[in-house]
Amino acid sequence: MNCIIVDDNKMARTALKKLIEQVAFLELQEECASSVDAYNYLIKETVDLVFLDVEMPGMTGIELVRNLEKRPIIILITSKTDYAVEAFELNVADYIIKPVTLSRFMAAVSKAKELFEIKGQKIELNEKDKEYMFVRSNSILTKIKVKDITYIQALGDYVNIYTLDNRYTVHITLKGMEEKLPQDKFYRLHRSYLIALDHIDKVEEGTAFIGKHPVPIGEQYKKELLRKINLI
């Protein structure tokens, strides 16, 4: 995977460079000292992974991500925890707090590698009755019954599809999944989550539960969700 570092601190860039050199599947392509430099580079070059500092003068790392039409896989790196919510909403691969340790770095790049390797996966849904879909990776097709899908989580240009027994990571947007699934069975209750209405067990304090698993409900989606689950 080719990657770039975006950080206005030279020492931080050097430390990250040393970590990257220890990972066989990573190849450093460029170092950028500002988000503007990174933006100009990313609109011209193909990059698989960006190690991105959050707090930078001029344009922050968060602002850079929001301005990119085509996003590579992003790992945000910051000295503060204040941006965790924004990072979650941007569906970045990971969010690391400085100083970056080797073990934490390896955990983050492993997530990024998993996302990178499933880029070739596609979703094919039978249009006749929409009872099942196929996840295609290379030449292998895996059948998923729509009724077994409990919820879907956005990961930027990817999604995690959770079923009763498994999880499938697929290269498609949440909006793309929403368009493929029956609207009477699924509802987007958060900008990052699509949920199967039949699998909701309870709703409590802005959270829907599938069994014991909590799924957040966005404020603007609450009223419509209550209508869809036939609140008495």
Backbone torsions as a table, in degrees:
resi	resn	phi	psi	omega
1	MET	NA	126.5	174.3
2	ASN	-83.4	148.7	-174.2
3	CYS	-146.5	163.8	173.3
4	ILE	-132.5	156.5	175.2
5	ILE	-108.9	133.8	176.5
6	VAL	-126.0	106.3	-178.0
7	ASP	-160.4	134.1	-179.2
8	ASP	-79.5	-9.7	-179.7
9	ASN	-96.0	116.4	-176.6
10	LYS	-62.3	-39.6	179.9
11	MET	-64.5	-38.5	178.6
12	ALA	-65.8	-39.0	178.0
13	ARG	-64.5	-40.8	179.1
14	THR	-63.5	-42.6	179.4
15	ALA	-63.3	-42.5	178.2
16	LEU	-66.2	-39.1	179.4
17	LYS	-59.2	-41.9	179.1
18	LYS	-64.6	-36.9	177.5
19	LEU	-67.8	-43.3	179.8
20	ILE	-60.6	-38.9	-179.0
21	GLU	-63.0	-19.4	-179.4
22	GLN	-88.8	-3.3	-178.0
23	VAL	-111.1	117.2	-172.2
24	ALA	-62.8	-32.7	-174.9
25	PHE	-88.9	2.9	178.4
26	LEU	-106.3	139.0	175.8
27	GLU	-131.7	115.0	-178.9
28	LEU	-71.5	125.6	-175.7
29	GLN	-103.2	-32.3	-175.9
30	GLU	-163.0	152.4	171.0
31	GLU	-117.8	130.5	-180.0
32	CYS	-120.7	135.1	-178.0
33	ALA	-92.3	-1.0	178.9
34	SER	-154.0	160.9	177.6
35	SER	-66.8	-32.8	179.2
36	VAL	-65.3	-44.4	176.9
37	ASP	-60.0	-42.5	-179.5
38	ALA	-65.0	-41.7	179.6
39	TYR	-60.0	-48.0	179.9
40	ASN	-62.4	-33.4	178.6
41	TYR	-73.4	-44.4	-174.5
42	LEU	-69.1	-27.9	179.2
43	ILE	-77.2	-12.1	179.9
44	LYS	-107.3	-31.8	-172.4
45	GLU	-113.3	156.1	175.6
46	THR	-91.4	120.4	-178.0
47	VAL	-126.9	135.8	-179.3
48	ASP	-84.8	-39.5	-171.3
49	LEU	-143.4	137.8	178.2
50	VAL	-122.2	125.7	169.9
51	PHE	-93.7	110.7	-165.7
52	LEU	-122.5	119.1	172.9
53	ASP	-70.5	146.4	-178.1
54	VAL	-85.4	-52.6	-173.4
55	GLU	-90.3	105.0	177.5
56	MET	-140.1	149.3	179.9
57	PRO	-69.1	152.9	178.7
58	GLY	85.3	-78.4	177.9
59	MET	-127.9	124.8	179.9
60	THR	-74.5	166.7	176.7
61	GLY	-62.1	-38.0	177.8
62	ILE	-60.9	-44.8	179.8
63	GLU	-65.0	-36.3	177.8
64	LEU	-61.3	-47.9	-179.3
65	VAL	-59.2	-42.9	-178.3
66	ARG	-66.9	-24.6	-178.3
67	ASN	-90.3	-6.3	-179.1
68	LEU	-85.9	123.1	177.2
69	GLU	-73.0	-42.9	177.2
70	LYS	-113.1	111.8	-174.0
71	ARG	-97.2	131.4	167.3
72	PRO	-75.4	-180.0	173.6
73	ILE	-70.2	134.1	-174.6
74	ILE	-117.6	131.9	167.2
75	ILE	-116.9	113.3	179.8
76	LEU	-82.7	139.4	179.4
77	ILE	-130.2	129.6	-176.3
78	THR	-152.8	161.7	177.8
79	SER	-91.4	-4.7	-177.6
80	LYS	-125.6	157.2	177.3
81	THR	-93.8	-1.3	-172.9
82	ASP	-61.4	-22.0	-172.7
83	TYR	-100.1	11.0	-175.7
84	ALA	-59.9	-41.0	-179.4
85	VAL	-65.1	-45.3	178.6
86	GLU	-63.7	-37.9	178.4
87	ALA	-63.7	-40.8	178.1
88	PHE	-61.6	-43.3	-178.9
89	GLU	-68.4	-27.6	179.2
90	LEU	-83.9	-6.7	177.3
91	ASN	57.4	44.4	177.2
92	VAL	-73.8	162.5	-177.8
93	ALA	-67.3	-37.5	179.7
94	ASP	-161.7	169.0	-175.0
95	TYR	-139.9	108.7	-173.6
96	ILE	-110.0	136.3	176.8
97	ILE	-95.2	130.9	176.7
98	LYS	-69.6	150.8	-3.3
99	PRO	-73.3	145.3	-175.4
100	VAL	-86.2	117.5	177.2
101	THR	-87.3	160.1	-179.8
102	LEU	-61.7	-42.6	-178.1
103	SER	-65.0	-40.6	179.3
104	ARG	-69.4	-37.8	177.8
105	PHE	-62.9	-44.1	-179.6
106	MET	-63.9	-37.8	178.2
107	ALA	-64.3	-40.6	-179.4
108	ALA	-68.0	-46.0	-177.4
109	VAL	-71.3	-24.4	174.6
110	SER	-65.8	-40.3	175.3
111	LYS	-62.4	-44.3	-179.7
112	ALA	-63.0	-40.0	-179.9
113	LYS	-64.3	-40.0	178.0
114	GLU	-60.6	-43.2	178.3
115	LEU	-64.7	-41.8	-178.5
116	PHE	-63.5	-40.0	-175.6
117	GLU	-72.3	-19.3	-179.6
118	ILE	-102.0	16.8	178.8
119	LYS	-60.1	-28.1	-178.0
120	GLY	-80.6	-3.0	-178.5
121	GLN	-75.4	147.6	178.5
122	LYS	-137.5	161.4	176.8
123	ILE	-109.5	130.0	173.4
124	GLU	-125.7	121.9	-176.2
125	LEU	-113.8	131.6	177.7
126	ASN	-68.7	124.4	-171.8
127	GLU	-80.1	-17.1	-174.1
128	LYS	-68.0	-53.6	-177.4
129	ASP	-127.0	-7.3	178.1
130	LYS	53.5	41.3	178.0
131	GLU	-89.9	-17.6	-179.7
132	TYR	-152.8	165.2	175.5
133	MET	-139.1	163.6	175.3
134	PHE	-117.9	132.5	170.3
135	VAL	-95.5	121.8	-177.7
136	ARG	-109.3	125.4	174.7
137	SER	-129.2	113.1	-173.4
138	ASN	57.7	-117.6	-178.0
139	SER	-103.7	4.9	-176.3
140	ILE	-99.4	128.8	176.6
141	LEU	-110.6	127.4	177.8
142	THR	-115.6	124.7	-177.4
143	LYS	-84.7	132.4	175.7
144	ILE	-124.0	125.4	175.8
145	LYS	-76.2	129.3	-178.0
146	VAL	-58.9	-36.2	-179.2
147	LYS	-66.2	-18.7	179.7
148	ASP	-88.3	-11.0	179.2
149	ILE	-73.9	125.9	-179.4
150	THR	-96.1	-45.4	174.8
151	TYR	-161.0	166.5	-178.3
152	ILE	-131.9	132.4	-177.6
153	GLN	-113.8	133.0	179.1
154	ALA	-76.9	142.3	174.0
155	LEU	-136.3	62.6	-176.4
156	GLY	69.9	-117.1	178.3
157	ASP	-88.0	12.3	179.0
158	TYR	-124.8	168.2	169.7
159	VAL	-139.1	152.1	165.6
160	ASN	-99.0	121.2	175.8
161	ILE	-99.2	116.2	179.8
162	TYR	-100.4	127.6	175.3
163	THR	-112.7	-174.4	179.8
164	LEU	-61.6	-29.0	-173.6
165	ASP	-122.8	-19.6	-171.4
166	ASN	-139.8	174.8	172.4
167	ARG	-130.3	135.1	179.4
168	TYR	-124.8	127.1	176.7
169	THR	-101.3	124.0	-170.8
170	VAL	-131.4	144.5	179.6
171	HIS	-83.0	84.4	177.4
172	ILE	-159.5	151.4	178.8
173	THR	-81.2	163.5	177.0
174	LEU	-63.6	-37.9	177.4
175	LYS	-61.8	-40.0	178.0
176	GLY	-62.6	-39.9	177.2
177	MET	-67.1	-40.8	-179.5
178	GLU	-59.7	-37.7	-180.0
179	GLU	-71.9	-25.0	-177.2
180	LYS	-87.3	-23.0	-174.8
181	LEU	-96.8	152.6	179.7
182	PRO	-63.6	125.7	-174.1
183	GLN	-68.9	-21.7	178.5
184	ASP	-80.0	-10.9	-178.2
185	LYS	-107.9	-22.9	-176.0
186	PHE	-126.5	146.5	179.8
187	TYR	-139.3	135.2	176.9
188	ARG	-84.8	98.7	-175.3
189	LEU	-95.1	3.2	179.1
190	HIS	-161.3	154.0	-178.9
191	ARG	-60.6	-20.0	-178.0
192	SER	-113.1	4.4	-176.0
193	TYR	-138.5	138.6	172.5
194	LEU	-121.6	128.8	-172.2
195	ILE	-123.0	147.6	175.1
196	ALA	-83.4	117.6	-174.2
197	LEU	-59.5	-36.1	-178.4
198	ASP	-67.6	-17.9	-176.9
199	HIS	-98.9	0.8	176.7
200	ILE	-74.8	123.3	-180.0
201	ASP	-94.7	-33.7	176.2
202	LYS	-162.4	159.5	176.6
203	VAL	-124.7	126.6	-175.2
204	GLU	-147.7	121.7	173.7
205	GLU	49.0	55.7	176.0
206	GLY	73.6	19.3	-179.4
207	THR	-137.3	134.4	173.2
208	ALA	-100.1	141.6	-177.9
209	PHE	-115.5	130.9	169.4
210	ILE	-107.8	102.2	-168.8
211	GLY	62.9	-123.2	177.9
212	LYS	-97.5	0.4	-176.0
213	HIS	-87.3	123.0	179.8
214	PRO	-85.8	139.8	175.1
215	VAL	-127.3	122.6	-176.3
216	PRO	-67.7	147.6	177.3
217	ILE	-111.1	122.2	176.8
218	GLY	-69.0	145.2	-174.8
219	GLU	-55.3	-41.2	-176.4
220	GLN	-75.0	-8.8	-177.7
221	TYR	-101.7	-8.7	-171.9
222	LYS	-60.9	-49.5	-175.2
223	LYS	-59.9	-46.1	-178.8
224	GLU	-68.3	-35.4	178.0
225	LEU	-62.6	-45.3	179.6
226	LEU	-61.5	-35.1	177.2
227	ARG	-67.8	-40.1	-176.4
228	LYS	-70.8	-28.8	-178.9
229	ILE	-92.2	13.1	174.3
230	ASN	58.8	54.9	178.1
231	LEU	-65.6	131.6	179.4
232	ILE	-97.5	NA	NA
